[in-house]
Amino acid sequence: MMKVKQLSNYINGEWIKYNGELANVINPATGEVITEVPLSTSDTVSEAVNAAKEAQKSWAQVPAPVRGELLYKVGQIMAERKEHLSELLTLENGKVLEEARGEVQEGIDMAFYMAGEGRRLFGQTTPAELQNKFAMSVRSPIGVVGLITPWNFPIAIASWKSFPAIISGNAVVWKPATETPIMAYELARIFEEAGLPKGVLNVVFGRGSDVGSAMVEHPDIKVISFTGSTETGRHIATECGRNLKKVSLEMGGKNAVIVMDDADIELAVEGILWSAFGTSGQRCTACSRVIVHEDVKEKLEKRLIEEMATLTIGNGLKSGIKVGPIINQAAMNKIANYIEIGKEEGAKLAVGGKVLTGENYQAGFYFEPTLFTNARIDMRIAQEEIFGPVVSLIPVKSFEEAITTNNQVMYGLSSAIFTKDVNKVFAAQRDLDTGIVYVNAGTTGAEIHLPFGGTKGTGNGHRDSGVQALDVFTEWKAIYVDYSSKLQRAQIDID
Ligand code: UN1
């Protein structure tokens, strides 16, 4: 399926063969090597930035609706190639094929949505304080922007960042995760085919500590947009702060589903299963805590345990599989370690908790969907991001305690509540302190035309996707036109 033996960096419209160190790209479902990816150095980043800087000058002059035409073409090619892209996505990331299709669709939707922004990019006109004077605000491009994207949504998150950056008239230097470089290769090829001028999008493969750091330090990269761990995000923000560089961060989550005593339990079970074990729990938005009212605790637990037994685990390219592999061995070790921590802390391991091996699983990385019950909010398994198929059930006595428990973590990405009480619905959407709130649905499934992001340790006040993403990739400019033919002085009293 993947014919390219070694991926190349894409700089100034050329695929540049890399002669330095390479890393294997592994299919997590089988352990097989699919291709090789460059581990580039800061020199490659400099070349990419130089190309981007040059290209950006003329790209910014292209009328935004014309830039939009190009994004429509990108969306169209992605749609024509949806099945091919989805299969490659499953191959490198492991997520089951129907989820891969969903992710590619997010990218297609984002292309068409941001193409439309080419005809909007709205600013404001406002009254001016003085006669014969006109005032307005417009968005202007920033210049060269740096994108650092993760392996768990390699094409969707890339589209959330690169499409608004490009429609706004910026040029891009992009470091995709080395685990999932094929989506970056495919997307760059699509841009090339759609006719993007050379240098507007550059892809540099490599480690965060080399390529990522070089991007953060490069004086000509004016914005960094990063999705990944809180630890790395904090480091990036510190470095960017030192250089007064704008930085947008999307980091961890510890998302909860609240199940109230009046909830539709069957619906809640479905919502929990999908948001906790879909993508093997490897979403920033994945549900990893269930906060349940004590009156329905037993019923919910019983139904969850029954339904978890029906989850089929295996290679996501095979039909009927619901839970795919974990991305790599390091992630497996981290998950396995949290199982031990949960047991030591005194939570009850009700289902799962083991690495899956054997013929069916080849040399892939598989972990059983896992449920801890009788967890408490002060436990590490209820506080820290595990990024795997592990859920902890925390019983509470009231609605108020449910909300407090939800908010009592360092993260603030997504939360959900199952209830039929309209008063609780409105109180919850006000009081849950996350950037995304769901009512009677699980914690995953954000749509691309709404702002995506979170509070507290999840973000730093910016949002991906939605029109809000444009705020990351544009500067506001305030413009005053005085047509009075005399010097009018604002804020100076006239007698
Ligand atoms: C992520 O996990 O980083 O809302 C992105 C969702 C998806 C995107 C998740 N649309 O679950």
Residues whose N, C-alpha, C, O or C-beta is under 5 A from the ligand:
A	BS01	UN1	F153 Q282 R283 C284 T285 T444 G445 A446
